[in-house]
Amino acid sequence: MPAADTAAPPFWSPVVAGLQPYVPGEQPRMAGLVKLNTNENPYPPSPRAIAAIEAAARGAHGGLQLYPDPQAQALREAIAARHALSAPQVFVGNGSDEVLAHAFFAFFQHASPQASPPAAGEPLLMPDVTYSFYRVYCGLYGIAAQPQPLDARLRIDVEALAARAAAAPCAGIVLANPNAPTGIGLPLAAIERLLAACPHRVVLVDEAYVDFGGESAVGLVAKYPNLLVVHTLSKSRSLAGLRVGVAFGQRHLVEALERVKDSFNSYPLDRLAQAGAQAAYQDEAYFAQTRRAVMDSREGLTLGLEDLGFEVLPSQANFVFARHPARDAAQLAAALRERAVLVRHFARPERIAQYLRISVGTPAQCDTLLRALAEILA
Ligand SMILES: *Cc1c(COP(=O)(O)O)cnc(C)c1O
């Protein structure tokens, strides 16, 4: 649906008038809110990350009057070490949203700017229900999106994607694994199937939620020159407020991302972000403890929702996707909001409009949610 650009201010370029920006979940300032709407971690970041940020702010390693390391070398080395890779196979950006944006520009924008009329080029293949920012980047960069419907159980249809990729040229494949907002994960064999079906284009696997029980494709980087894996510190490392995202790929892919980054902003990660992120990667014990706590709460939350009559999709993420067969999802979300419990409801696409996406909170937050739902359903 194109925007009504008749109403657009005359200063706007046609591209801006036609943009359909991503709408993030709300971040209201309300006391006592149980916030289960944006998949943040319910636990604070590692105390070591906080200490490192404080030290960086005090200028223990050079103060804030100095620019940060544009290459974030120490951070990339710490991340590479954790994944048995080397720093040139790691790219970091200001949140994985920025990393994704650079990747779309670097790998999926194949239209010639000289074409007249401008052509959208080969389409980017993606599941029809997935992280909705992918479509926004397609709009921003003029990339045609080709959605592939999920199967009857809301799983990514790997065979259909692979068949499409093999049948005709495409700009690449992007998917979230585990998928958002379903929470359903794919096995590594499925990722390898897609990598093999699309050898001349990049397959981007967004693993924002992989630390909560999914299978990571990072170990396949050495084997596949067309694989780019994207991680975020916003979910499993409790650092949504710090804005750090990561991409893993062979050197030629990372080099492309660096070219885009250095044509846009040479210093996407400030000193505090680099220090905090590095310390977070060096606190494996805290990471293991908090992700275990979230996965344990997920099991309790799932059982509690099922007791209330909800159907809950099998989740490998820090959220569950659930529907009640007899109650309207939008109304449930509104009733929860009146009780100061926020969950996310997507009105579109229609196929998921009766589901609620509920982030896994602490056991106490999950109890509050379940009690509120019991009251609403009674
Ligand atoms: C949360 C999320 C992101 C964005 O993460 P940031 O690093 O906070 O920008 C990217 N992809 C998916 C699938 C997400 O759920």
The ligand as a Gaussian input file, in Angstrom:
#p B3LYP/6-31G(d) Opt

LIG

0 1
 C       15.208000      -8.206000      18.606000
 C       15.511000      -8.663000      17.210000
 C       16.471000      -8.017000      16.439000
 C       17.051000      -6.679000      16.836000
 O       17.947000      -6.703000      17.796000
 P       18.780000      -5.391000      18.186000
 O       20.154000      -5.927000      18.290000
 O       18.210000      -4.943000      19.477000
 O       18.646000      -4.375000      17.102000
 C       16.809000      -8.545000      15.212000
 N       16.192000      -9.631000      14.729000
 C       15.233000     -10.255000      15.412000
 C       14.569000     -11.456000      14.828000
 C       14.858000      -9.768000      16.665000
 O       13.867000     -10.355000      17.328000

